[in-house]
Amino acid sequence: MLFVQQLINGIAQGSLFALLAISFAIVYGVMRLVNFATGSLYMIGAFSGFFIVRYVVRDVFVAIFAGAVAGYIVAFVLEKLAFKALRGVARIASLICTIGFSVFLNELAAVLFGSEVKSMPAFYGQTAFRITGVAVSWLQVVMVATAATVLIILQLFIYKTKMGLAIRTVSLDYRTAALMGINVDRTISIAFSIAGAMAGIAGVLAAVYYNAVAFNMGNLPGLKSFSAAVFGGLTSIPGAIVGGYLLGIIENFGVQIISTGYRDIIGFIVLVAFLLFRPRGILGRKTSM
Amino acid sequence: MAKRIVVGLLVLVAAAGGAFAAGQGERAAATDGDIHIALSAPITGDWSEYGIGFDRSARMAIDQINADGGVLGGRKFRLSVGDTEGNPQMGTTLAQRFTADRTIVAQIGPFASSTAMASQPIFDAEGMVQLSPTASHADFAGGSRWSFGIVGTQAGEGPFNARFAYEHLGLRRVAVLHLNNDFGIDSAYYFSKAFEELGGEIVETDFYFDGERDFTAVLTKLSRTNADGLYIVSFYNDGAAINLQRQRLGWDVQVLGTGSLYNEQLIALGGDSVEGVCTATVFYADDPDPRVRRYVEEFRSRYGVTPSFHAAVAYDAMMLLADAIERAGSTDRAAIRDALAETVDFEAVAGNVTFTPEGDAVKSYRRLVIYNGEFRLFDEVGLPRR
């Protein structure tokens, strides 16, 4: 029973990590860039979901959609403002830029919306079913279902559409892709914005799950899910999902066995140990995607 | 090219905004004879709401003092605010800047025990008062003759809460969950020690790091002990999350926590899950005492919110400092320290202040309980029926 409870806790938390890890994986795939503003896009998604349910309509799915749209738009603007100008220049400049934007967005949210934690209304708190006496709420079902739906749509998009093909090509080699007549700027912009939308969705789910929205809510999940993405292979979307769920589950069992204070230590020990034996991650390819 | 221009313009706008803000901070700097006070607080960063509360309360106190004619025969106060960002290194840098500025006579702040203790050696070497509204670590004030804490230490609050748990709530086996920083470790230690001395048992102690949002794993673990009570050492936001997740896991247990939970937002965030949660505090916003009413009502009319206990002690810190300067009869740093050390029964909104030889204030606490979605005095209403 204890085992099942911690497993459910881990899966719910893992859904959030998985969505964020996808966001990291997409950006890394096309731009070879770790987007440290991912946690801030998650926070922005959470705030837009919060404003929707607070002032417009009390519906969690509309909120998730709003979070995706907000994440998409902000990521689109970020990419246009900073990364496009820095493309082809030193990659470290873009990396520092993502850190700068993260601080900028967090503090902007603190100034605009206030720095106190805000209360997000609860949804679907009722029990959906029980496993060996442990209650699983509809919300937990919604979280896992959302993550699964997003994965399927993304895979279809990447493997069945022309734009998906362009994204795959750019991720192999953007210079050659440009020579082949692919509009590289547009492709990168779209991939980056989709990654923003993933982070936004994760933010809304987290806001509903923890009933709270705050300007600094993305810092820790951002960092952890980056590790989940590395765990999964960094360029692989299914890998990011597996990495996210595994990290969530390992952490929750770590707390059970030792202590909460050690949850991150355990998560990262497993990560480092795994990468020592398999540096490309769970589903990462030897060469790039 | 157009893109470069746009980016350039944005940078210019941002820089101009920053310069404007800085200019605002320095306005009124020119008047001769003003008494210059520094405030060190986390204005940005994770603890910014507390820093902003400090800033609001300190400004309000200064406005009131200045409107009432100032101190030392009409001299007014002015305030310089430094942002620690909740970071001990930043607090140390500010301490160096403030102590080097000879116009500054004393510092109010910082917020956190960790920051206060990190910058303590600088105040000690330079000889300037560091009056922290909220640093409650038992080793803070005793660490330097220039350090004063007015919130009371955990060595006072912990045993008070232990008696609350043991004698008033009848708890015998308590699990402890605390924030893992100087404040949290100290609070958990003094509570646990006193609770065990009373004859109770601490069945399990666990901790979490600042910024954690998911407590389900640790609560699942603690709920499997035979605890009849849960003692939480956290701020209201974590406190609300802990209770919501505790309720979701179906763990029905009496919860008691440190005074840092006392904030209207705990109820707004926690909903029914915080019903029956107990805490002890030095400040109670519904207190009929006229000084408390004056403070709370002016704070509400200025800022539209009820002040938290953290904001209230910052107000007291500024009022106390003004009182000490008046008693010292001068703005000399050492004279202010000596006058401050001699404070006896200073009438404050968050409990009167008398300093021990170490520079700690001994406080009286009140037992609070969340009853029908409001903070009420436990001694008046008792526990809500479940």
Contacts between the chains, C-beta under 8 A, distances in Angstrom:
chain1	res1	chain2	res2	distance
A	2	B	220	6.9
A	2	B	224	6.3
A	5	B	220	5.0
A	5	B	249	7.4
A	6	B	217	6.1
A	6	B	220	5.9
A	9	B	214	7.5
A	9	B	216	4.2
A	9	B	217	5.3
A	9	B	220	6.5
A	10	B	217	7.7
A	12	B	216	7.7
A	13	B	214	5.4
A	13	B	216	7.7
A	81	B	6	8.0
A	81	B	7	6.5
A	81	B	10	7.7
A	84	B	3	7.5
A	85	B	3	6.2
A	85	B	4	7.4
A	85	B	7	6.8
A	107	B	44	5.7
A	110	B	44	6.7
A	110	B	48	5.8
A	114	B	49	7.4
A	115	B	48	3.9
A	115	B	49	4.4
A	115	B	52	6.6
A	116	B	49	4.5
A	116	B	237	7.7
A	116	B	265	5.9
A	117	B	236	7.9
A	117	B	237	3.9
A	117	B	240	7.5
A	117	B	265	6.8
A	117	B	269	6.2
A	118	B	269	7.9
A	119	B	240	7.7
A	119	B	265	7.9
A	119	B	268	5.2
A	119	B	269	4.4
A	119	B	271	7.7
A	122	B	271	7.8
A	125	B	248	7.0
A	135	B	250	6.9
A	137	B	248	7.1
A	206	B	213	7.2
A	210	B	213	4.9
A	210	B	214	7.2
A	210	B	241	5.9
A	210	B	244	7.6
A	210	B	245	7.8
A	211	B	240	7.7
A	211	B	241	7.4
A	211	B	244	5.3
A	211	B	269	6.8
A	211	B	271	8.0
A	212	B	213	7.1
A	212	B	237	6.7
A	212	B	240	7.1
A	212	B	241	6.1
A	212	B	269	6.2
A	214	B	237	7.0
A	216	B	45	7.8
A	216	B	46	5.1
A	216	B	211	7.0
A	217	B	213	6.7
A	219	B	211	6.2
A	220	B	211	4.7
A	220	B	212	7.1
A	220	B	213	7.3
A	221	B	213	7.7
A	251	B	217	7.1
A	252	B	216	7.5
A	252	B	217	4.3
A	255	B	217	3.7
A	255	B	218	5.4
A	255	B	221	6.2
A	256	B	217	6.4
A	256	B	220	7.0
A	256	B	221	5.4
A	259	B	206	5.4
A	259	B	207	7.1
A	259	B	218	7.8
A	260	B	206	5.3
A	260	B	207	6.4
A	260	B	208	4.8
A	260	B	212	7.4
A	260	B	215	7.7
A	260	B	217	6.7
A	260	B	218	4.0
A	261	B	180	5.7
A	261	B	206	7.3
A	261	B	207	4.7
A	261	B	208	6.7
A	261	B	209	6.8
A	263	B	217	7.0
A	264	B	209	7.4
